[in-house]
Amino acid sequence: MPLSPLAFRSLAATAAPADGDEGEPSLVVCGRVVSGKERPAVLEAAAALTAAGLEIAELSTDARGRVVGVWSQPDFRDGQAVERSAALLAHRYHDHLQRRCS
């Protein structure tokens, strides 16, 4: 899946985020935003990460909506995010096993 210029620039910026720019976190699981804002760059980056095999990540965006950080071991901050994430992952794993068994 080719990335749009916006997603490419956003993901490229994560290699060298500005000092003091922690940004606003969005937890993404299986290509969906579980918590945080559903900004266009977040949705596109989540889809690209999922296509690459990374099902869980925390993306951080700056005030302009650019992705400035990607963490593959996110910090789950609330119980609802944990429950939604577990449900999405369980569904994904179930689908994977169903395809292998058929």
TIVEX-26524 format. One record per residue: residue number from 1; residue in three letters; chain; x, y, z of N, C-alpha, C in turn. Coordinates in steps of 0.02 Angstrom, whole numbers, m for minus. Layout:
BEGIN
<k->NUM; r->ALA; c->A; n_east->X; n_north->Y; n_up->Z; ca_east->X; ca_north->Y; ca_up->Z; c_east->X; c_north->Y; c_up->Z>
...
This chain:
BEGIN
<k->1; r->MET; c->A; n_east->42; n_north->m59; n_up->0; ca_east->0; ca_north->0; ca_up->0; c_east->45; c_north->62; c_up->0>
<k->2; r->PRO; c->A; n_east->44; n_north->101; n_up->m53; ca_east->85; ca_north->162; ca_up->m54; c_east->57; c_north->215; c_up->m7>
<k->3; r->LEU; c->A; n_east->101; n_north->251; n_up->24; ca_east->81; ca_north->304; ca_up->70; c_east->70; c_north->369; c_up->32>
<k->4; r->SER; c->A; n_east->23; n_north->408; n_up->56; ca_east->13; ca_north->474; ca_up->28; c_east->71; c_north->518; c_up->50>
<k->5; r->PRO; c->A; n_east->82; n_north->574; n_up->16; ca_east->136; ca_north->619; ca_up->38; c_east->128; c_north->642; c_up->110>
<k->6; r->LEU; c->A; n_east->65; n_north->653; n_up->133; ca_east->53; ca_north->674; ca_up->202; c_east->77; c_north->621; c_up->251>
<k->7; r->ALA; c->A; n_east->58; n_north->558; n_up->239; ca_east->78; ca_north->504; ca_up->284; c_east->153; c_north->493; c_up->281>
<k->8; r->PHE; c->A; n_east->181; n_north->497; n_up->222; ca_east->253; ca_north->487; ca_up->214; c_east->292; c_north->539; c_up->254>
<k->9; r->ARG; c->A; n_east->272; n_north->603; n_up->246; ca_east->307; ca_north->657; ca_up->282; c_east->298; c_north->648; c_up->357>
<k->10; r->SER; c->A; n_east->237; n_north->629; n_up->378; ca_east->223; ca_north->621; ca_up->449; c_east->265; c_north->564; c_up->479>
<k->11; r->LEU; c->A; n_east->266; n_north->507; n_up->446; ca_east->305; ca_north->451; ca_up->472; c_east->380; c_north->466; c_up->468>
<k->12; r->ALA; c->A; n_east->401; n_north->501; n_up->417; ca_east->472; ca_north->519; ca_up->412; c_east->492; c_north->566; c_up->469>
<k->13; r->ALA; c->A; n_east->446; n_north->609; n_up->490; ca_east->461; ca_north->656; ca_up->544; c_east->470; c_north->621; c_up->610>
<k->14; r->THR; c->A; n_east->443; n_north->560; n_up->617; ca_east->451; ca_north->525; ca_up->681; c_east->523; c_north->505; c_up->694>
<k->15; r->ALA; c->A; n_east->563; n_north->503; n_up->642; ca_east->634; ca_north->486; ca_up->650; c_east->671; c_north->539; c_up->689>
<k->16; r->ALA; c->A; n_east->648; n_north->600; n_up->686; ca_east->682; ca_north->656; ca_up->721; c_east->630; c_north->705; c_up->746>
<k->17; r->PRO; c->A; n_east->590; n_north->686; n_up->797; ca_east->540; ca_north->732; ca_up->823; c_east->573; c_north->792; c_up->857>
<k->18; r->ALA; c->A; n_east->539; n_north->848; n_up->855; ca_east->566; ca_north->909; ca_up->886; c_east->569; c_north->900; c_up->962>
<k->19; r->ASP; c->A; n_east->620; n_north->928; n_up->993; ca_east->626; ca_north->923; ca_up->1065; c_east->566; c_north->955; c_up->1099>
<k->20; r->GLY; c->A; n_east->540; n_north->921; n_up->1150; ca_east->484; ca_north->948; ca_up->1187; c_east->417; c_north->939; c_up->1151>
<k->21; r->ASP; c->A; n_east->416; n_north->904; n_up->1095; ca_east->354; ca_north->895; ca_up->1057; c_east->330; c_north->824; c_up->1066>
<k->22; r->GLU; c->A; n_east->303; n_north->809; n_up->1127; ca_east->278; ca_north->742; ca_up->1139; c_east->214; c_north->729; c_up->1100>
<k->23; r->GLY; c->A; n_east->176; n_north->781; n_up->1087; ca_east->116; ca_north->775; ca_up->1047; c_east->58; c_north->744; c_up->1085>
<k->24; r->GLU; c->A; n_east->5; n_north->731; n_up->1048; ca_east->m56; ca_north->703; ca_up->1075; c_east->m60; c_north->630; c_up->1055>
<k->25; r->PRO; c->A; n_east->m69; n_north->584; n_up->1104; ca_east->m67; ca_north->513; ca_up->1087; c_east->m133; c_north->487; c_up->1058>
<k->26; r->SER; c->A; n_east->m126; n_north->439; n_up->1014; ca_east->m183; ca_north->401; ca_up->988; c_east->m162; c_north->328; c_up->989>
<k->27; r->LEU; c->A; n_east->m202; n_north->286; n_up->1022; ca_east->m189; ca_north->214; ca_up->1024; c_east->m224; c_north->183; c_up->964>
<k->28; r->VAL; c->A; n_east->m186; n_north->146; n_up->923; ca_east->m214; ca_north->113; ca_up->865; c_east->m204; c_north->37; c_up->871>
<k->29; r->VAL; c->A; n_east->m257; n_north->1; n_up->855; ca_east->m256; ca_north->m72; ca_up->858; c_east->m291; c_north->m98; c_up->795>
<k->30; r->CYS; c->A; n_east->m257; n_north->m141; n_up->759; ca_east->m285; ca_north->m171; ca_up->698; c_east->m309; c_north->m118; c_up->649>
<k->31; r->GLY; c->A; n_east->m272; n_north->m64; n_up->645; ca_east->m289; ca_north->m11; ca_up->597; c_east->m343; c_north->37; c_up->620>
<k->32; r->ARG; c->A; n_east->m368; n_north->28; n_up->680; ca_east->m421; ca_north->72; ca_up->707; c_east->m396; c_north->112; c_up->766>
<k->33; r->VAL; c->A; n_east->m424; n_north->172; n_up->773; ca_east->m407; ca_north->214; ca_up->831; c_east->m450; c_north->192; c_up->890>
<k->34; r->VAL; c->A; n_east->m417; n_north->168; n_up->943; ca_east->m452; ca_north->145; ca_up->1002; c_east->m462; c_north->202; c_up->1051>
<k->35; r->SER; c->A; n_east->m413; n_north->246; n_up->1056; ca_east->m419; ca_north->306; ca_up->1098; c_east->m377; c_north->361; c_up->1067>
<k->36; r->GLY; c->A; n_east->m397; n_north->422; n_up->1078; ca_east->m364; ca_north->480; ca_up->1048; c_east->m400; c_north->503; c_up->986>
<k->37; r->LYS; c->A; n_east->m371; n_north->552; n_up->953; ca_east->m404; ca_north->583; ca_up->895; c_east->m393; c_north->542; c_up->831>
<k->38; r->GLU; c->A; n_east->m444; n_north->540; n_up->790; ca_east->m441; ca_north->506; ca_up->725; c_east->m422; c_north->557; c_up->671>
<k->39; r->ARG; c->A; n_east->m361; n_north->580; n_up->674; ca_east->m337; ca_north->627; ca_up->624; c_east->m320; c_north->589; c_up->560>
<k->40; r->PRO; c->A; n_east->m324; n_north->622; n_up->502; ca_east->m309; ca_north->588; ca_up->439; c_east->m241; c_north->554; c_up->437>
<k->41; r->ALA; c->A; n_east->m189; n_north->587; n_up->463; ca_east->m122; ca_north->557; ca_up->462; c_east->m119; c_north->497; c_up->509>
<k->42; r->VAL; c->A; n_east->m156; n_north->499; n_up->564; ca_east->m158; ca_north->442; ca_up->611; c_east->m191; c_north->382; c_up->578>
<k->43; r->LEU; c->A; n_east->m248; n_north->394; n_up->545; ca_east->m283; ca_north->339; ca_up->511; c_east->m241; c_north->308; c_up->456>
<k->44; r->GLU; c->A; n_east->m208; n_north->350; n_up->418; ca_east->m166; ca_north->325; ca_up->363; c_east->m105; c_north->288; c_up->390>
<k->45; r->ALA; c->A; n_east->m74; n_north->315; n_up->442; ca_east->m16; ca_north->281; ca_up->471; c_east->m37; c_north->215; c_up->503>
<k->46; r->ALA; c->A; n_east->m95; n_north->214; n_up->536; ca_east->m120; ca_north->152; ca_up->566; c_east->m131; c_north->99; c_up->513>
<k->47; r->ALA; c->A; n_east->m159; n_north->118; n_up->456; ca_east->m170; ca_north->70; ca_up->402; c_east->m104; c_north->45; c_up->374>
<k->48; r->ALA; c->A; n_east->m55; n_north->89; n_up->367; ca_east->11; ca_north->69; ca_up->342; c_east->46; c_north->22; c_up->391>
<k->49; r->LEU; c->A; n_east->42; n_north->37; n_up->455; ca_east->74; ca_north->m5; ca_up->506; c_east->41; c_north->m74; c_up->507>
<k->50; r->THR; c->A; n_east->m25; n_north->m76; n_up->503; ca_east->m61; ca_north->m140; ca_up->502; c_east->m42; c_north->m180; c_up->440>
<k->51; r->ALA; c->A; n_east->m37; n_north->m147; n_up->383; ca_east->m17; ca_north->m181; ca_up->321; c_east->54; c_north->m210; c_up->328>
<k->52; r->ALA; c->A; n_east->95; n_north->m178; n_up->369; ca_east->163; ca_north->m202; ca_up->380; c_east->167; c_north->m254; c_up->436>
<k->53; r->GLY; c->A; n_east->110; n_north->m270; n_up->467; ca_east->108; ca_north->m322; ca_up->518; c_east->110; c_north->m297; c_up->590>
<k->54; r->LEU; c->A; n_east->109; n_north->m232; n_up->600; ca_east->109; ca_north->m204; ca_up->668; c_east->37; c_north->m188; c_up->687>
<k->55; r->GLU; c->A; n_east->8; n_north->m228; n_up->731; ca_east->m63; ca_north->m222; ca_up->748; c_east->m77; c_north->m174; c_up->806>
<k->56; r->ILE; c->A; n_east->m27; n_north->m160; n_up->847; ca_east->m36; ca_north->m116; ca_up->905; c_east->18; c_north->m62; c_up->903>
<k->57; r->ALA; c->A; n_east->m3; n_north->0; n_up->911; ca_east->46; ca_north->55; ca_up->915; c_east->14; c_north->116; c_up->947>
<k->58; r->GLU; c->A; n_east->55; n_north->157; n_up->974; ca_east->33; ca_north->223; ca_up->997; c_east->66; c_north->274; c_up->951>
<k->59; r->LEU; c->A; n_east->24; n_north->315; n_up->920; ca_east->49; ca_north->367; ca_up->876; c_east->39; c_north->434; c_up->911>
<k->60; r->SER; c->A; n_east->87; n_north->477; n_up->903; ca_east->83; ca_north->543; ca_up->932; c_east->80; c_north->595; c_up->876>
<k->61; r->THR; c->A; n_east->34; n_north->643; n_up->883; ca_east->28; ca_north->695; ca_up->831; c_east->42; c_north->763; c_up->861>
<k->62; r->ASP; c->A; n_east->69; n_north->807; n_up->818; ca_east->81; ca_north->876; ca_up->840; c_east->18; c_north->917; c_up->828>
<k->63; r->ALA; c->A; n_east->22; n_north->981; n_up->842; ca_east->m36; ca_north->1026; ca_up->837; c_east->m62; c_north->1031; c_up->765>
<k->64; r->ARG; c->A; n_east->m19; n_north->1018; n_up->716; ca_east->m40; ca_north->1022; ca_up->646; c_east->m67; c_north->956; c_up->620>
<k->65; r->GLY; c->A; n_east->m70; n_north->905; n_up->663; ca_east->m98; ca_north->841; ca_up->643; c_east->m48; c_north->792; c_up->614>
<k->66; r->ARG; c->A; n_east->16; n_north->810; n_up->616; ca_east->68; ca_north->766; ca_up->589; c_east->88; c_north->714; c_up->641>
<k->67; r->VAL; c->A; n_east->102; n_north->653; n_up->618; ca_east->126; ca_north->601; ca_up->663; c_east->199; c_north->618; c_up->680>
<k->68; r->VAL; c->A; n_east->212; n_north->624; n_up->746; ca_east->280; ca_north->641; ca_up->768; c_east->312; c_north->586; c_up->809>
<k->69; r->GLY; c->A; n_east->276; n_north->532; n_up->821; ca_east->304; ca_north->477; ca_up->859; c_east->264; c_north->413; c_up->848>
<k->70; r->VAL; c->A; n_east->299; n_north->358; n_up->847; ca_east->267; ca_north->292; ca_up->842; c_east->300; c_north->246; c_up->893>
<k->71; r->TRP; c->A; n_east->260; n_north->216; n_up->936; ca_east->284; ca_north->170; ca_up->986; c_east->248; c_north->104; c_up->978>
<k->72; r->SER; c->A; n_east->285; n_north->50; n_up->972; ca_east->255; ca_north->m15; ca_up->962; c_east->235; c_north->m49; c_up->1027>
<k->73; r->GLN; c->A; n_east->252; n_north->m19; n_up->1084; ca_east->231; ca_north->m45; ca_up->1149; c_east->196; c_north->11; c_up->1186>
<k->74; r->PRO; c->A; n_east->132; n_north->21; n_up->1169; ca_east->96; ca_north->78; ca_up->1197; c_east->81; c_north->71; c_up->1271>
<k->75; r->ASP; c->A; n_east->69; n_north->128; n_up->1301; ca_east->51; ca_north->132; ca_up->1372; c_east->m26; c_north->136; c_up->1375>
<k->76; r->PHE; c->A; n_east->m58; n_north->81; n_up->1395; ca_east->m131; ca_north->82; ca_up->1400; c_east->m150; c_north->122; c_up->1461>
<k->77; r->ARG; c->A; n_east->m189; n_north->174; n_up->1450; ca_east->m205; ca_north->221; ca_up->1503; c_east->m272; c_north->210; c_up->1537>
<k->78; r->ASP; c->A; n_east->m317; n_north->173; n_up->1504; ca_east->m382; ca_north->163; ca_up->1535; c_east->m409; c_north->93; c_up->1518>
<k->79; r->GLY; c->A; n_east->m454; n_north->70; n_up->1561; ca_east->m482; ca_north->3; ca_up->1554; c_east->m522; c_north->m6; c_up->1490>
<k->80; r->GLN; c->A; n_east->m557; n_north->46; n_up->1469; ca_east->m597; ca_north->40; ca_up->1407; c_east->m551; c_north->27; c_up->1347>
<k->81; r->ALA; c->A; n_east->m495; n_north->60; n_up->1344; ca_east->m448; ca_north->50; ca_up->1289; c_east->m421; c_north->m21; c_up->1289>
<k->82; r->VAL; c->A; n_east->m409; n_north->m48; n_up->1349; ca_east->m384; ca_north->m117; ca_up->1354; c_east->m438; c_north->m165; c_up->1328>
<k->83; r->GLU; c->A; n_east->m500; n_north->m155; n_up->1349; ca_east->m554; ca_north->m199; ca_up->1328; c_east->m566; c_north->m196; c_up->1253>
<k->84; r->ARG; c->A; n_east->m567; n_north->m136; n_up->1225; ca_east->m577; ca_north->m128; ca_up->1153; c_east->m519; c_north->m158; c_up->1114>
<k->85; r->SER; c->A; n_east->m459; n_north->m148; n_up->1138; ca_east->m399; ca_north->m175; ca_up->1105; c_east->m401; c_north->m251; c_up->1106>
<k->86; r->ALA; c->A; n_east->m417; n_north->m279; n_up->1164; ca_east->m419; ca_north->m352; ca_up->1171; c_east->m472; c_north->m382; c_up->1124>
<k->87; r->ALA; c->A; n_east->m529; n_north->m349; n_up->1118; ca_east->m583; ca_north->m374; ca_up->1074; c_east->m561; c_north->m372; c_up->1001>
<k->88; r->LEU; c->A; n_east->m529; n_north->m317; n_up->980; ca_east->m505; ca_north->m312; ca_up->911; c_east->m452; c_north->m364; c_up->896>
<k->89; r->LEU; c->A; n_east->m405; n_north->m373; n_up->942; ca_east->m352; ca_north->m422; ca_up->931; c_east->m380; c_north->m494; c_up->931>
<k->90; r->ALA; c->A; n_east->m427; n_north->m508; n_up->975; ca_east->m457; ca_north->m575; ca_up->977; c_east->m494; c_north->m589; c_up->912>
<k->91; r->HIS; c->A; n_east->m529; n_north->m540; n_up->886; ca_east->m565; ca_north->m548; ca_up->823; c_east->m516; c_north->m560; c_up->766>
<k->92; r->ARG; c->A; n_east->m462; n_north->m521; n_up->765; ca_east->m411; ca_north->m528; ca_up->712; c_east->m379; c_north->m597; c_up->715>
<k->93; r->TYR; c->A; n_east->m364; n_north->m620; n_up->776; ca_east->m332; ca_north->m686; ca_up->784; c_east->m381; c_north->m741; c_up->765>
<k->94; r->HIS; c->A; n_east->m443; n_north->m734; n_up->783; ca_east->m495; ca_north->m783; ca_up->765; c_east->m500; c_north->m788; c_up->689>
<k->95; r->ASP; c->A; n_east->m503; n_north->m731; n_up->655; ca_east->m506; ca_north->m732; ca_up->582; c_east->m445; c_north->m765; c_up->551>
<k->96; r->HIS; c->A; n_east->m387; n_north->m751; n_up->580; ca_east->m325; ca_north->m781; ca_up->555; c_east->m328; c_north->m858; c_up->562>
<k->97; r->LEU; c->A; n_east->m350; n_north->m882; n_up->620; ca_east->m354; ca_north->m955; ca_up->630; c_east->m407; c_north->m987; c_up->584>
<k->98; r->GLN; c->A; n_east->m462; n_north->m952; n_up->574; ca_east->m514; ca_north->m978; ca_up->530; c_east->m487; c_north->m987; c_up->459>
<k->99; r->ARG; c->A; n_east->m449; n_north->m939; n_up->435; ca_east->m420; ca_north->m943; ca_up->367; c_east->m370; c_north->m1001; c_up->362>
<k->100; r->ARG; c->A; n_east->m332; n_north->m1012; n_up->415; ca_east->m282; ca_north->m1066; ca_up->414; c_east->m315; c_north->m1135; c_up->416>
<k->101; r->CYS; c->A; n_east->m373; n_north->m1139; n_up->448; ca_east->m407; ca_north->m1204; ca_up->455; c_east->m453; c_north->m1220; c_up->397>
<k->102; r->SER; c->A; n_east->m466; n_north->m1173; n_up->354; ca_east->m512; ca_north->m1187; ca_up->299; c_east->m478; c_north->m1205; c_up->235>
